[in-house]
Amino acid sequence: MPLTATVDLIAVPNQHFSNRGLFDRDRTLWLGYVLRGPAGLAYFAGDTALGPHYAAIRTRLGPPRLAVLPIGAYRPSWFMSAVHQSPAQALEAHRILGAGTSVAMHFGTFALGDDGEDEPTAALEAELLTSSPRPRFWVLGFGEGREVP
């Protein structure tokens, strides 16, 4: 007899801009996703900046077992910080969410900002080295999988 489990897909807020034409700037919504199942919550932030939505998500749903957070396309910060978060801000988001494990995304594929291909991961590693206690925040290789504790 197969095992079945209910998994809920919940849309949650994030912070970015949107437009598809010349006159529709910020007229559509932005969102991330939370999967809630028997093993806990998994949060996919999507393309977002650091903002109050992280605390709102934790308050509404509780801390996620896994958070997938963007770390790239953050330079120049005067322009990009409204829509993308830096590795240091991703680490702050991890803390605000109370995530058990976070995985980095949104970096190293192609040039979206002035940060280089390897800068986001190097900056995240530098932030992690100075964090005490060291959070579980992974940068996975292409095709790499890990079991989330």
C-alpha positions in Angstrom: 0.0 0.0 0.0 1.6 3.4 -1.0 2.2 6.0 1.6 0.6 9.3 1.0 1.2 12.7 2.5 -0.4 16.1 2.0 2.0 18.8 0.9 0.7 22.4 0.9 2.1 25.0 -1.5 1.8 28.5 0.0 2.6 31.7 -1.8 4.5 34.2 0.3 5.6 37.8 -0.3 9.0 38.9 -1.5 10.5 42.2 -2.7 11.4 43.0 -6.3 10.3 45.2 -9.1 8.2 44.0 -12.1 7.3 45.2 -15.6 6.7 43.7 -19.0 6.0 46.8 -20.9 6.6 50.6 -20.9 3.7 51.5 -18.6 3.1 48.6 -16.2 6.0 49.1 -13.7 5.2 47.4 -10.4 1.6 46.5 -11.3 2.1 42.8 -10.7 3.0 40.9 -7.6 6.2 39.2 -6.6 6.3 36.1 -4.5 8.2 33.2 -3.1 6.9 29.7 -2.1 6.7 27.6 1.0 6.2 23.9 0.8 4.7 22.5 4.0 4.6 18.8 4.5 5.2 16.1 7.2 9.0 16.8 7.3 8.5 20.5 7.9 8.7 23.7 5.8 10.8 24.3 2.7 11.0 28.0 1.6 12.0 29.1 -1.9 12.6 32.9 -1.7 12.7 33.5 -5.4 14.3 36.7 -6.7 14.2 39.1 -3.8 15.9 41.7 -1.7 16.2 41.7 2.1 13.0 43.1 3.6 10.3 42.7 6.3 8.7 39.8 4.4 11.2 37.4 6.0 9.9 38.2 9.5 6.3 38.0 8.3 6.9 34.6 6.8 8.4 33.3 10.0 5.6 34.8 12.1 2.9 33.3 9.8 4.4 29.9 9.2 7.2 29.3 11.6 10.9 28.7 10.9 11.7 26.6 7.8 13.7 23.4 7.9 15.2 24.5 4.5 15.5 28.0 3.0 16.7 28.6 -0.6 18.0 32.2 -0.7 19.5 34.4 -3.4 23.0 35.7 -2.9 24.0 37.3 -6.3 23.5 40.3 -8.6 23.8 42.7 -5.7 26.3 45.2 -7.1 26.2 48.2 -7.3 24.3 48.1 -4.0 22.9 51.6 -4.4 20.9 50.3 -7.3 20.5 46.6 -6.7 19.7 46.5 -3.0 16.0 47.3 -3.7 15.7 44.1 -5.7 18.6 41.7 -4.8 20.3 40.8 -1.6 24.0 40.5 -0.9 25.5 37.4 0.7 25.6 39.2 4.1 22.0 40.0 3.7 21.2 36.4 2.7 22.8 35.3 6.0 20.7 37.9 7.8 17.6 36.5 6.1 18.6 33.0 7.2 18.7 34.3 10.8 15.5 36.2 10.6 13.7 33.1 9.2 15.3 30.9 11.8 16.1 28.4 9.0 17.7 25.1 10.0 19.6 25.0 6.7 19.9 27.5 3.8 21.1 26.9 0.3 22.4 29.7 -1.9 20.9 30.4 -5.3 20.8 33.3 -7.9 24.5 33.5 -8.6 27.2 32.5 -11.0 25.2 31.7 -14.1 25.5 34.9 -16.1 26.3 38.5 -15.3 23.3 40.3 -13.8 25.1 42.8 -11.7 28.6 44.1 -11.2 29.6 41.3 -8.7 31.7 38.7 -10.5 30.8 35.1 -11.1 32.7 33.9 -8.0 32.3 37.0 -5.8 28.9 36.0 -4.2 30.1 32.6 -3.0 33.4 33.9 -1.8 31.7 36.7 0.1 29.2 34.3 1.6 32.1 32.0 2.8 33.8 35.0 4.3 30.6 35.9 6.2 30.2 32.4 7.4 33.8 32.2 8.7 33.1 35.1 11.0 29.7 33.9 12.2 29.5 32.2 15.6 27.9 29.8 15.8 28.5 29.0 12.1 25.1 28.7 10.4 24.4 25.7 8.1 24.3 27.7 4.8 25.4 25.6 1.7 26.6 26.5 -1.7 26.0 23.4 -3.8 27.8 22.5 -7.0 25.9 22.0 -10.2 23.8 18.8 -9.9 24.9 18.3 -6.3 22.3 17.0 -3.8 22.4 16.8 0.0 20.1 15.4 2.6 18.7 18.1 4.8 19.0 17.3 8.5 
